[in-house]
Amino acid sequence: MSVASKTAPTQLPDAAGHFGPYGGVYVPETLMTALSDLTAAYTAASKDPAFISELRHHLKEFAGRPTELYFAGRLTEHCGGAKIYFKREDLLHTGAHKINNALGQAILAQRMGKKRIIAETGAGQHGVATAAVCAKFGLDCTVYMGAVDMERQALNVFRMRLMGAKVVPVEAGQKTLKDAVNEAMRDWVTNVRSTHYILGSALGAHPYPMMVRDFHRVIGQELKEQILAREKRLPDEIIACVGGGSNAIGVFFDFLNDPAVKLIGVEAGGHGIKRGEHAARFEGGKLGVLQGSKTYILQNPDGQIELTHSVSAGLDYAAIGPEHAYYRDQGRIDYAYATDDEVMDAFQLCSRMEGIIPALESTHALVHGLKRAKALGKDKMIVVNLSGRGDKDVNQVAKILGVKL
Ligand SMILES: *Cc1c(COP(=O)(O)O)cnc(C)c1O
């Protein structure tokens, strides 16, 4: 049995990290050994019962798994169609699904004898999850964060520092997530013997998209058991937001071989699909290579990365995980987008009607879920993956609504 146990819906990626034409390893030569060592260590760990049981233990005791499957009764009634369920990743420690992956990689790093951890963060959620696991295991932690993001997310910077992490401002480029990833990769090249890089989404060079996916598969595995116990059948549709794509591929993966279950990823439509105003890579993105991987990227005709925008920092990135590009080509996963305005409405609706304040990222999935629930009959049921909680977003929402705190 392995981390990716139970069913094996796909053999992908291949040994070189390809999902069809996507994925791969596009990095400087100096990182090739580190990545192949990591692939070997992860492959061995994922089959080792000691690793699996250690990870399970910490997922339960530290992160709070399993997360609940919740029936959103009032939103269901409000929409008047399909039953709406939430998979409650928002209940996890540090507030989002990201802890699943941070725990997995931190345990792996210790197996590899690496006591120094680096990570990138945009909004700070992955940085907070990484800082938490490093504090727990006594690992040295450095988080790279764009200077602009540090200002916008000052509270998360303080959280990371409280937990003992060093947060390094990145002044290059747009001073946001993409630039933080570049700095983290630069650090890794220099300190590769002592250091493991905990990448935060199903992105980057092989083995990251595969490994990060596997650490999040627990979401879909739990969901399958929970919905079968509750409804005696599989859901008609599962809907998740897609930044890099880790919560989405995690919840979808164990349903890929269930063709009756429709899978829908929701990207950030920002101010609408105009250049520089959104982060919907499948709407206007093109094939390219960014930060280690071949995938759909928002770029100009010269291949320069476009500016992106979303109300939710966690979805505001120019590239999408390569496995998503593959399943889109196969027609197995559909993609939609939600705009900032739709997200603001659904954020307030969900808070008011369910007593659950969702993360702005997760609210993208909810926007589409509400549309689907209205379109489907009462005999249908859908699951929205609530990837995180909205506590981190309330300041920003207040500002947008013109409320002085
Ligand atoms: C980071 C984040 C996301 C986006 O990342 P994925 O890798 O696409 O899952 C989504 N939701 C929340 C709450 C996040 O913090």
PDBQT file of the ligand as one rigid body, heavy atoms in Angstrom, charges set to zero:
ROOT
HETATM    1  C1  LIG A 501      -3.621  28.284  -1.848  1.00  0.00    +0.000 C 
HETATM    2  C2  LIG A 501      -5.070  28.070  -1.852  1.00  0.00    +0.000 A 
HETATM    3  C3  LIG A 501      -5.762  27.648  -3.014  1.00  0.00    +0.000 A 
HETATM    4  C4  LIG A 501      -5.107  27.494  -4.353  1.00  0.00    +0.000 C 
HETATM    5  O1  LIG A 501      -4.170  26.474  -4.440  1.00  0.00    +0.000 OA
HETATM    6  P1  LIG A 501      -4.423  25.106  -5.188  1.00  0.00    +0.000 P 
HETATM    7  O2  LIG A 501      -3.069  24.515  -5.281  1.00  0.00    +0.000 OA
HETATM    8  O3  LIG A 501      -5.013  25.406  -6.526  1.00  0.00    +0.000 OA
HETATM    9  O4  LIG A 501      -5.354  24.319  -4.354  1.00  0.00    +0.000 OA
HETATM   10  C5  LIG A 501      -7.116  27.392  -2.914  1.00  0.00    +0.000 A 
HETATM   11  N1  LIG A 501      -7.785  27.573  -1.751  1.00  0.00    +0.000 NA
HETATM   12  C6  LIG A 501      -7.163  27.984  -0.629  1.00  0.00    +0.000 A 
HETATM   13  C7  LIG A 501      -7.971  28.171   0.606  1.00  0.00    +0.000 C 
HETATM   14  C8  LIG A 501      -5.796  28.257  -0.636  1.00  0.00    +0.000 A 
HETATM   15  O5  LIG A 501      -5.206  28.686   0.489  1.00  0.00    +0.000 OA
ENDROOT
TORSDOF 0
